[in-house]
Amino acid sequence: MTVRYNLSYAWSRRRFLQGIGAAAGLVTVLKGLESAAEGATAPKRLLIVQRPVGTVYQNFWPNGSGADFTLSRILDPFASMKDRMIVMRDLKLPFEGSVGGGHERGTVLMTTGQRTKKLYPGNGGDDPVAEGPSIDQLLVRQSPELQGTPIASLQISCDKRADTPEVSTRHMSYSGPSAPMTPYYQPLDAYRRVFGTLMPGGPTDDNLDALTRARLEKKSVLDFAMKDLKRLEGLAPSSQRESLEAHAAAIREVEKEFDADPRDPASCGVAEAPETIDVSEHIDPYESSHVVKERDDVKHARIGTLHFAVVKAAFRCDLTRVVTFQWAPGTNHVSFGELWPPDAAIYKVHHTTSHDPDTRDTLEFLTRVEEFYARHVAGFLQQLADTDDVAGGKLLDSTLVPYITEVGTRTHNWDNMPWVLFGGEGTGLRGGQVWTNGNRGLRSTNDVWMAIARAFDAPDLVLGDNDLHTTPVEGLFG
C-alpha cells in the first residue's frame, strides 16, 4: 500500500506539517521522499551558466560536425562530457533594431530575447533596459516541471564590477520589463537564502542572523532542525530512510566546503564574518596597460566553487530547480595571473585587455581565460555526474546546463554565438553532436530557448518580439 492511501500515515503527516511551521525546506524534503517511494523520477533542473567576453573562434569550434567531431582546445576540459553535450553553431542573438553597447545589449538579449528600445539615463550611454522577463522566469511560470520548490529560482554572480553603474551587464534574470533580479555575490548570502528554508519558522531575518552566528561557530543549519528531522525519520516511508540521510549529508557537505580551505581563512569564514569574501574593487581604465598589482582569479575561482557547492546541495535537496549563474559581467574587471604569454608574473585584466590590438599575445590570453572558465565549469559538471540524486540516479541525469556568453568574440559581434548545452539522459538532450543549421543561415538563440521550453513541458512558451517569433530548433531533444 502506498503512502497516499495509508490513513495513519496521512494523519501523522498532517501533525508533522503543523508542527514545523514555515520550514518550507522540510516540507519539500518530505514530499520528495514520498514521491520517490511511489516511484517518481527525479525532477528536472535548469542551470544557466554565463562566462564573459565571448571566445576565440579558432580555439573554440570543434573539428567536424554532427556526431563526428573532435573537441577543440577550449572545449577539451569537457572531454568526459562529450556524449552529454551539444556544441551549437550558426546561432545569433536577436539584435536587429536594438539599442545598447556590445556586452550591454548582448547580456539583455541572451536571456530576454526581446529587442531593447531604451537606455538607462547616464550609465555610459549604452546601458539598455530589458523589455520583458528572462527565459528562466518564463520557464518558472510556465513549466510545471520546474515548480513546487521553496525557492522558485536563484540568481548568483561571482563578481559585480562593470563599466559605470551598468544594470544590463550585471543581471541575467528579469521578472519583467525594467525589473532586474539582483544576484547573490557572496556565497554565504546564497547559502543563507537557500538553507534558511530548512529552519523552523522559515528564512526570517532573525533566523538568518542566527544561522550566520551558528556558521561562525561551525555549527550546522541541521542543528536548528534536528528535532524536526528526528520526527521526519520516524514519519518517512521506511524505504526512504536512507534518502533522508542523504538529504542531511548534502547539507553537511556544502557546509564543509566553507570550512575546508586553510589557505585563506577570511574566505572560508574563520577570521571574518562568513558572509564576506574580500574581493577587489579595482576598476581598470581603458587607457592603461591593464597590468595590476593584485590577481583576482584565485578568489574568483574560490567564489565560483562555493557558489557551485550551494547549487549542488540545493538541487540535491530540491530546494530550487532553476539557477542563473554569472561568472562576471561582460565589461568585467577581473584580473588573471600566470596567463599573460610574455610574462606569467604579470596580472592582466580580462575585459579591458580584450580591447587591445588583435595580437597573438592578446588572443592567447583570452583563450587561456576561456580555458579557466571551462575547467571550473567542467569540474562542477563532473561533480553533478558523480553525485547521487536522492530521487535516484545522479544529479546531472536530470539537469540541463546551457553554457552561454553575451558576445561572439572580443569585437562585440552577436552572430556565431559560442553556446554549448550539457545535460543528462533525464533531460532528453541528444548529446554527442555539433549542431549546425546547414546552409540555411543563422538561427536565433530564442529558437534554442523555445526548444528547451518544450523539453521542460512548456510547449506554448514564445520568446521574442511579435515580428521576430520563429520556431524551436529541432533535433536537440528526444
N, C-alpha and C positions, 0 to 999 in steps of 0.2 A: 504494500500500500504506500503510495507516495505521500509526502508531507502535505500535499494540497488537500487531501481528504481525511487527514488524521485530526479529529476534533480536539483531542487532548493537546496535540501539538499547536493547533491554532489558538487555543486558549492561552497556552504558555507564551506563545509568540506575542500575543496582544499585550500580556502583562509585561514582557520584556521591553517592547517598544514604548510602553507608557513610562517605564522606569528610566530609560536613558535620555529622555527629553529630546534635545535638538542635536544629539550626536549623530548627524546625518551619515558620517562615515561608517559607523557601526551598523546603521540600517542597511547601507549598501553592502557591507560585508555579509550580513545575514541573507540578503536577497541573492547574493552571488552564490552562497553555499547551497541555498535551496534550489537555485537554477541548475547548478552542477549536479546535485543529487537527482534531479529529474532528467538529466541527460542533455541539457542545453549546451550549445557550443560557446566558445569564448567570444566575448564581444569584440567587434571591430573597433579600431582606433585610428586616428589620423594625427600624424606629427609632421608639420611643415617646417623644414629647416632651411634657413637662408644663409648664404655666405656672400660677402660683399665684393663689388668691383668686377663682376663677370669673370672671364677666364682668358687664357691664351690659347687660341684655337688650335695651333699646330701641336700643342702638347696636351690637348683635351680630347679631341674627337678620336674614337676608336678606329682602327683599320678594319674595313669590312662593313657589312650591313646585314640586316636580318639576324638570323641565328649564327651566322658565320662571321665572327669578329674577334679582334684581339684588343684587349684594353690598352689604353694609352698610358703615358707616364703619370698624368694627374689622376686618372681613374684606377691605376694599379692597386692602391690600397684597398679597393673594393673587390679584389680578386675572389675572395671567399664568398662574395655576394653575387657573383656573375649570373648565376641561374635565377636570382631573385631581383634582378634589376632590368630596367629598360632605359637605355640612353636615347633621349628624344632629340631628333634633328628636324630641321625645316619648321621651326616654331618662331613666331614673332609675338611681341606684345601688341595689343590693340591700340597703338599710339596715335593713329591718324586723327588730326583735329584737336589734339590735347595741348595744354599749356604746362609749363614747368621745365626744370632742368633735367639733365640726364639721369642721375641717380634718383632725384626727387620724383620726377614723373614715373620713372620705372618702378619705384617701390610701391607707389599707389596703384599703378596699373596691374602689377603682377598678382595682386590678391583681390582687388575690387573689380578689375576688368571693365570699368566704366571710364569713358573719356573725362579728363579733368578740364574744367571750364573756367576756374578762377583761382587766384593765388591768395595766400595769406598776406596781409599788408606787412611790408618790411621783409624780414627774414631772407634778405638777399635777392628778392625779386624773382625767385624761381621755385618757390615752395607751394606746390599745388594742394588744393583742398579735395578730399575724397568726395565723390558724388553718390556713394552708396555703400552698403555693407560689404565686408570682405567675404571671401569664399568660405572661410572657416565658420563665420557666424551664420551664413546662409545654410550651411550644412547642419549646424547645431539646431536650427529651427525646422529644417525640412527632412532630416534623416532620422527616422525612428531608431536606427541602429546606434546613433551617437548620443542618444538622450537617456535620462534616468540616473545620472550621477550627481553627487553633491555639488560638484563644480562643473558648470556647463562647458567651460573652456578655460585654458590657462595660457597667458601671454608671458613670454620670457625673452630677455635680451642680455647679452654679455658685456655690452659697452654702450654708453649713451652719448659719447662725444660725436658731434657732427658739425658741419659748417653752420655758423649763425644759430639762432634758436629754431632751426628747422623742425617742423612737425612731421612732414612726409617721410623723411628718411629714417625716423626713429620708431615708426609704427608699421606693423604688418596687419594688425586687426582693426576693423572698424565695425561698430554696432549699427551704423547708419551714416547718412551724409554728414560730413563735418563732425564725426563722432569717433575720434581715435581712442583705442583701448590701450592705456599705458601698461607696458610690460613690467614685470619684476626684474630689476637689475641685480639685486643681491640674492644669491641662492637661499640664504636663510629666510628672506622675506617670502620667497616662493614656498619654502618648507613650512613656514608658519601658516600660510594660506591653505596649503593642501592638507596638512596633518592636524591643523586645528579642528577639522571636521570630525576627528575621532574623539574629541574631548567632550565630556558631559556638558551640556549647555551650548555646544557648538562653538564656532570660531568668533566669540565675542572679544572685545578689546581686552577685558580683564583676563580672559583665558589665554589669549595670545601673549600677554605680558607674562603670565605665569609660565607659559611654555618657554619663553625666552629665558627666564631665570632658571628654569629647570635645565635647559641645554647648557647654560654656563656651568652648572654643577654636574654636567654629564649625565643627567637623568633622562629617561626616555619619555616620549609622549605616551607610551603604553602605561607608564606608572599612573597616569591620570585615569586611564580607562581599565585598569586591571580588574576591578570589581565587576565591571560590566562584561569584560572578556571572559571572566570565570563563569559568569551566568550564561554567556553565549556558548561556552564549551559544553555546558550541560544541556543546552537547548538545541544546538545544531544537530542535524541528522548524523548518526554515528559514522556513516560513510564519508562525512566531510570534516571529521575532526582534524585530520592531517592538513586539509586545506586551510582551516582556521589557523593552525600553527604556521603555515606558510605565509598567511597574511601578516602575522606578527613578525615573522622573520624578515619580511620585505621592509617593514618599517625599521627594525633594528639595523638592517643592512645599510640603509641610507644614512642613519644616524652615525654609524661607524665611519662612513665616508667623511663626515665633517670633523671627526676627531682623530683621523688616522695619519695626518701629514705633519711630522715633527719638524720639517724644514722651515715652515713659515707659520708659527703659532698664531699670528694675527689673522691669517686667512682661514684658520680652522677653529676659531672660537675659543682659544686658550687665554691669550694675553689681552684680547679686546672683546667687546660685545660681539657675539657670534653673527649678528645680522650685518656686520660691517666687514667688508674686504677692502683693504686700502688699494685704490686704483688711481692711476694718473689722471690729472685734469688738463694736461698739456694739449694745447691746440697748435698745430703746426702751420706756420704761414706758407702760402704757396710760393712766395718769393724767398725761398731759403734752400739750403742743401738737403733738407728733410732728414738730417742726421741729428739724433737727440741723445741725451745723456742716460736715459733710462729705457730699458726694454720692457714692453708690456706683455709679450707673448707667453711668458711663464705663468703669470697671474691670469691672463686671458684664457689659457688652456685650463687652469685650475677652476675658474668660474664656470667654464663650459662643462667640465667634468662633474662639478657639484650640481649644476642645473640638471644635467642628464640623470644623475642619481635620483633626484627628486622625481623627474618624469618617469623613470623606470618603476620606482616604487608606487607612484600614483596610478600608473597603468596597471600594475600587478594587483593593487587593491581595488581597482575600478573606481577610483575617486574622481577621475576625469577621463574622457576618451578623445579630447581634442586639445592639441597644443600647437601654438606657433612659437618657433624658436629662432631668434635672430642673433647671429654671431656679432654683427656690428652694422651700424648704418653704412650705406654706400659711400657717403662722404666722411668716412671714419678717420680717426687719428691714432689708430693702434700701431705701435712700433714693434718691429721684429728684430731679434738678434740672431746672428750666425747665418743669415740668409742673403746678405749682400755679396755678390760674387767676388768683387775685387778685394774685400776685406771682411772676414767673418766677425771681426771685433766691432764693426760699425752697426749701430742700431738705426734702422731706417723706418720711416712712417709709411704705411701702406698706401692710402688713397692719394696723398699729395705726391708721392713718388710716381704714381700711375699717370700723372700729368706731365712728367718729364719727357724729353725727346725719346723716340722709339729706338732705343739702343739695345744691344744684345744683353747688357747687364740689367737694364730695366725689365725686359721681358723674362729674363731668368729669375729675377727677384719675385716678380708677380707669379710666376709658375711655382716657385717654392712656397709662396704664401698659400696658393691653391692646394698644394700638397699638404700643407699644415692642416688646413680645414678638412681635407679628405681623410687624412689619417685619424683625426679625432672623431669624425662622424662614423667612419668605418669601424672604429673601435667600439663605439656605442651600439651600432647595429649588430656587431658580433655579440655584445652583451645581451641584447634583446633575443638573439638567436640561441643563446646558451641558457637563458633564464627561464625556469619553469613558470608557466602561467597557471595560477591557482585554479583556473577554469578548465585546464587541460592543455597539453601541448606546450609550445614555447611562446614567449611574448611576440616575437617577430612574425609568428604564423598568422596573426590576425591584425598586424599593424601595417599601415601604408605610410610611407615616408617620401613625399616629394622633396627633392633636394634642389633648391632653386636659387636664382640670383636676379638682380634688378636690371642689369645691363648685359649685353652680349660680351663686350670687351671694354677695355680702358677708354676706347674712343666714344663711349656713350651711345652705341648703336642699340636698337631694340629689335633687331632681327637676328636670326640664327641663335636663339636663346639656348644656352647650355644647361638644360634641365635634365634631371635623372629621377626616375621613380624606383623606389625599393618597396618590397612587400612580400609577405609570406603567402602560403597556399590559401589561407582563410580569406584573404582579400580578393582572390580571383585574379591577381596580377599575372599576366603572361610574361614572366621574366625570361632572361636569357636572349634579349634581342636589342638591336639598334633599330628604332622606328624612324622611317622616313616617309615623306609624302610623295615619293616617286618624282615625276616631272610635273607635278600639279601645283607647284608653288608653295608658299609658306602658309601654315595653318596658325590660327590664333591660339595663344595659350588658354584662352577661355574655352576652347574646344576640349582641351585636356581636362580642365576643371569640371566640365559638364560630363565627361566620361567617368571621372572619379565620382561625381554625384550619383550616376547610375549604379556604380559599384556599391555605393552606400545606401541603396534603396531610396534615392531621391530623384526619380527619372524626370520629374517636371521642373527641376531647377534650371533656370536660364540665367546666364551671366552675360553682361554687356549692355550696350545701348540698343535701343529698339532697331536701329537700322544697321547694326553690326552683328545681330544674332546669327549664328551659323548652326552647326550640328556637332554633337560629340564625336571625338576621334574614335574610330573603330579599331578593334584588334588589340587594345591594351588589356582588356579584362575578359576572362572566360565566363 
